[in-house]
């Protein structure tokens, strides 16, 4: 099922993200690997969007796989790869449930893709899937936004107006649920010169470094470090953090066993609920 939250935003996503330094992201990923004395060949870019974080890695000679839940975002990513004559594989999938036909050496998430998961259970599912996808010794690096530090305000309204679109958004932070919500209303000019109106709502959840560390360890990962964005400073009060974890070399995939146990318990729970209803 297509992700409706990106069906229209995909049309203007690259404009909204034009200030993001994707080359600096690729530089930082290489610095992380150099610090770990690790040289990946295949990199998985989760929640890759329109390929902004995927293609700089492809241009540096890595074999890259971009995964996203939005068909519209992936279509834009494939077109950009074609225009730049870069080799990249793009597949549609949910990072909580995806499977790959081959292992990867490194998995990355950029631009707070993990914050879009609204429950710790979904984060754990994602960690399990990444652990399974990685080769032994593989590296997992992702960023986190400290959402309470974002300028979300209490329902403030902002607007940007360009020749081809107008975008109005209202954002707010809900501390009791640790959720940041942004409601978008946009007007995008079509080929005939008319404007098409759309509305979308995006939500992100705040996770503390301690919570993320616990979930990584539960999935089988070993934490390598939590750093202030694009540095190796261990400043947990920073607005954006990077978390680096690693799958053990040659270890048994305990994460898969735990995942099977969790699914079995879940099925048993459903069976008990069904029996109660029948009774």
VENHU-V31550 format. One record per backbone hydrogen bond with DSSP energy under -1.0 kcal/mol. NH is the residue of the N-H (numbers start at 1). CO is the residue of the C=O. E is the energy in kcal/mol with one decimal. If there is no record, write none. Layout:
nh->NH co->CO e->E
nh->NH co->CO e->E
//
This chain:
nh->6 co->3 e->-1.8
nh->10 co->6 e->-1.6
nh->11 co->8 e->-1.9
nh->12 co->9 e->-1.5
nh->13 co->9 e->-1.0
nh->16 co->12 e->-2.1
nh->17 co->13 e->-1.9
nh->18 co->15 e->-1.3
nh->20 co->17 e->-2.0
nh->22 co->20 e->-1.2
nh->25 co->21 e->-1.4
nh->26 co->22 e->-2.1
nh->27 co->23 e->-2.6
nh->28 co->24 e->-2.3
nh->29 co->25 e->-2.3
nh->30 co->26 e->-2.0
nh->31 co->27 e->-2.1
nh->32 co->28 e->-2.5
nh->33 co->29 e->-2.1
nh->34 co->30 e->-2.3
nh->35 co->31 e->-2.2
nh->36 co->32 e->-1.5
nh->38 co->33 e->-3.0
nh->43 co->63 e->-2.7
nh->44 co->106 e->-3.1
nh->45 co->65 e->-3.3
nh->46 co->108 e->-2.7
nh->47 co->67 e->-1.1
nh->48 co->67 e->-2.0
nh->51 co->48 e->-1.8
nh->55 co->51 e->-2.5
nh->58 co->54 e->-1.8
nh->59 co->55 e->-2.6
nh->61 co->58 e->-1.7
nh->62 co->57 e->-1.8
nh->63 co->41 e->-2.5
nh->65 co->43 e->-2.4
nh->66 co->89 e->-3.3
nh->67 co->45 e->-2.6
nh->68 co->91 e->-1.6
nh->74 co->70 e->-2.0
nh->75 co->71 e->-2.1
nh->76 co->72 e->-1.7
nh->77 co->73 e->-2.2
nh->78 co->74 e->-2.7
nh->79 co->75 e->-1.8
nh->80 co->76 e->-2.1
nh->81 co->77 e->-2.3
nh->82 co->78 e->-2.2
nh->83 co->79 e->-2.4
nh->84 co->80 e->-2.1
nh->86 co->81 e->-2.5
nh->89 co->64 e->-2.2
nh->91 co->66 e->-2.8
nh->93 co->68 e->-1.9
nh->97 co->94 e->-1.8
nh->98 co->94 e->-1.7
nh->104 co->133 e->-2.3
nh->105 co->42 e->-2.0
nh->106 co->42 e->-1.6
nh->107 co->139 e->-2.4
nh->108 co->44 e->-2.8
nh->109 co->141 e->-1.5
nh->117 co->114 e->-1.8
nh->123 co->119 e->-1.8
nh->124 co->120 e->-2.5
nh->125 co->121 e->-2.2
nh->126 co->122 e->-2.1
nh->127 co->123 e->-2.5
nh->128 co->124 e->-2.4
nh->129 co->125 e->-2.2
nh->130 co->126 e->-2.6
nh->131 co->127 e->-2.6
nh->132 co->128 e->-2.2
nh->133 co->129 e->-1.9
nh->134 co->130 e->-1.7
nh->135 co->104 e->-2.6
nh->138 co->135 e->-2.5
nh->139 co->105 e->-1.8
nh->140 co->245 e->-2.8
nh->141 co->107 e->-2.4
nh->142 co->243 e->-2.1
nh->143 co->109 e->-1.2
nh->144 co->241 e->-2.4
nh->146 co->239 e->-3.4
nh->147 co->145 e->-1.6
nh->149 co->146 e->-2.3
nh->150 co->147 e->-1.8
nh->152 co->150 e->-2.4
nh->155 co->171 e->-1.5
nh->158 co->169 e->-2.8
nh->160 co->167 e->-2.6
nh->162 co->165 e->-3.1
nh->166 co->187 e->-2.0
nh->167 co->160 e->-3.0
nh->168 co->185 e->-3.0
nh->169 co->158 e->-2.4
nh->170 co->183 e->-2.0
nh->171 co->156 e->-1.5
nh->172 co->181 e->-2.1
nh->173 co->153 e->-1.2
nh->174 co->179 e->-3.7
nh->177 co->174 e->-1.2
nh->179 co->174 e->-1.8
nh->180 co->204 e->-3.2
nh->181 co->172 e->-2.7
nh->182 co->202 e->-2.7
nh->183 co->170 e->-2.7
nh->184 co->200 e->-3.7
nh->185 co->168 e->-2.8
nh->186 co->198 e->-2.8
nh->187 co->166 e->-2.6
nh->188 co->196 e->-2.6
nh->189 co->164 e->-3.0
nh->190 co->194 e->-3.4
nh->193 co->190 e->-1.7
nh->196 co->188 e->-3.2
nh->198 co->186 e->-2.4
nh->200 co->184 e->-1.8
nh->202 co->182 e->-2.7
nh->204 co->180 e->-2.6
nh->205 co->115 e->-3.1
nh->206 co->178 e->-2.7
nh->212 co->208 e->-2.2
nh->213 co->209 e->-2.6
nh->214 co->210 e->-2.1
nh->215 co->211 e->-1.9
nh->216 co->212 e->-2.5
nh->217 co->213 e->-2.3
nh->218 co->214 e->-2.0
nh->219 co->215 e->-1.7
nh->221 co->216 e->-2.5
nh->222 co->246 e->-2.5
nh->224 co->244 e->-3.2
nh->225 co->244 e->-1.5
nh->227 co->242 e->-3.0
nh->228 co->233 e->-2.9
nh->229 co->240 e->-2.1
nh->231 co->228 e->-2.0
nh->235 co->233 e->-1.8
nh->238 co->235 e->-1.5
nh->241 co->144 e->-2.6
nh->242 co->227 e->-2.9
nh->243 co->142 e->-3.2
nh->244 co->225 e->-2.8
nh->245 co->140 e->-2.9
nh->246 co->222 e->-2.0
nh->247 co->138 e->-2.6
nh->254 co->252 e->-2.4
nh->257 co->253 e->-1.0
nh->258 co->254 e->-2.5
nh->259 co->255 e->-2.4
nh->260 co->256 e->-2.2
nh->261 co->257 e->-2.2
nh->262 co->258 e->-2.6
nh->263 co->259 e->-2.3
nh->264 co->260 e->-2.3
nh->265 co->261 e->-2.4
nh->266 co->262 e->-2.3
nh->267 co->263 e->-2.4
nh->268 co->264 e->-2.2
nh->269 co->265 e->-2.4
nh->270 co->266 e->-2.0
nh->271 co->267 e->-2.2
nh->272 co->268 e->-2.3
nh->273 co->269 e->-2.1
nh->274 co->270 e->-2.3
nh->275 co->271 e->-2.2
nh->276 co->272 e->-2.1
nh->277 co->273 e->-2.0
nh->278 co->274 e->-2.2
nh->279 co->275 e->-2.2
//
